[in-house]
Amino acid sequence: MSLDAAFARAAELDANDSLAHLRSHFDIPEDVLYFDGNSLGPLTFRSREVLHRTIEFEWRERLIRSWNEDWLAMPARVGNKIAPLIGAAPDTVIACDNTSINLHKALMAAVALRPGRTEIVIDINNFPTDIYIAQSVADQHNMKLIAVTADEIIGAISERTAVVTATHVDYRSARILDLAGITAAAHANGALMVWDLAHSAGAVPFNAAEHDIDFAVGCGYKYLNGGPGASAFIYVAPRLLAESGQPLQGWWGHSEPFAFEVGYRPAEGISRFLTGTANVLSMKSLEAALHVFEGVSMQQLREKSVSLTSLFVELAQEHLVDKGFVIRSPLNANERGSHVALGFAEGKPLVDAMAAEGIVADFRPPDLMRFGFAPLYNSHVDVVRLINRLSLH
Ligand SMILES: Cc1ncc(COP(=O)(O)O)c(C=O)c1O
């Protein structure tokens, strides 16, 4: 397909896109083509308005009264807005901290639930923070960290395994891991499963309840568009909540924080996974951005995401592969998340040059260009413009 024909087809796809109107919620500069929502989602108009109101009214006017009037309830309220996006029941998700800290809490809780077991299994290609955190948990318990490729995870799980952890969508290749198979293998061996949903939440469906997931964690600033440093989240299966403890016991996780008791008594539900004071401003921005998801199903988002990445892959095969670009994401859309990775020797200077022109993507060493296609605001015409620019190289 020529690029002219591709533009015409993309325009038709956009005209029939039932989610196209959602782009109007985002304040993306006119001269920017944005393909990095898998790293930092853009600003919503609503986040700006809510932050303004929070600063001018809740903070400036209401001052300390705002804690009782609104802020204390935020972690649970925001958690409940994230829950449907990851297929979780109400009151099983809470917004707090960042993904690294939540992963630490989940892994520590899981290891405590499996005393006597000596191994933690992890995807060796996981995002580095996941490996660092898992290594620290293993070291603290004198356990062994078994780091293997995604295809080797199931074979590495045994009755020695306390917990298995992996990222649902690989941060480099966008490959979707075998959620059902890996979780079932962990459970069949009596181990617990912790999924990192950093590259899933808001773009790729995940069903925590249906797959009987034990723990999951994820980011608020990527496809959820919460803003830089937005709160992350943690999910804990209801069947584990009562017996789960977490290592960072703090007053926000106490059953009665304002009783100021000397002894720690964990809250009944998911609140026990809180530690200290919520980051109100970033949580406000995240809550406002989550409003865009209301009335939109994950299935609709997935269909649009697949349509965008499939168009990119098809055009990359025709226009980029003969110029030295290598497609490093799965060609089968069912196995691919919401970004596409291209290997290219001169990837770093090309990503930098494009950013200077307002076409924003990202680069991961040694040679990987990543293009995030967010179904809430990217269009098919955006995809063809991107291919057009890359093909000029
Ligand atoms: C898969 C994955 N896990 C964890 C993180 C880190 O999250 P945080 O900085 O919130 O700890 C990232 C960041 O990009 C990531 O891609």
PDBQT file of the ligand as one rigid body, heavy atoms in Angstrom, charges set to zero:
ROOT
HETATM    1  C1  LIG A 401       7.270  -2.911  33.889  1.00  0.00    +0.000 C 
HETATM    2  C2  LIG A 401       7.609  -1.788  34.812  1.00  0.00    +0.000 A 
HETATM    3  N1  LIG A 401       7.604  -1.999  36.135  1.00  0.00    +0.000 NA
HETATM    4  C3  LIG A 401       7.917  -1.013  36.994  1.00  0.00    +0.000 A 
HETATM    5  C4  LIG A 401       8.271   0.238  36.548  1.00  0.00    +0.000 A 
HETATM    6  C5  LIG A 401       8.708   1.284  37.531  1.00  0.00    +0.000 C 
HETATM    7  O1  LIG A 401       7.668   1.888  38.175  1.00  0.00    +0.000 OA
HETATM    8  P1  LIG A 401       7.900   2.954  39.350  1.00  0.00    +0.000 P 
HETATM    9  O2  LIG A 401       8.844   3.985  38.829  1.00  0.00    +0.000 OA
HETATM   10  O3  LIG A 401       6.526   3.485  39.592  1.00  0.00    +0.000 OA
HETATM   11  O4  LIG A 401       8.444   2.284  40.515  1.00  0.00    +0.000 OA
HETATM   12  C6  LIG A 401       8.258   0.507  35.183  1.00  0.00    +0.000 A 
HETATM   13  C7  LIG A 401       8.598   1.853  34.694  1.00  0.00    +0.000 C 
HETATM   14  O5  LIG A 401       8.637   2.151  33.538  1.00  0.00    +0.000 OA
HETATM   15  C8  LIG A 401       7.941  -0.535  34.291  1.00  0.00    +0.000 A 
HETATM   16  O6  LIG A 401       7.951  -0.334  32.972  1.00  0.00    +0.000 OA
ENDROOT
TORSDOF 0
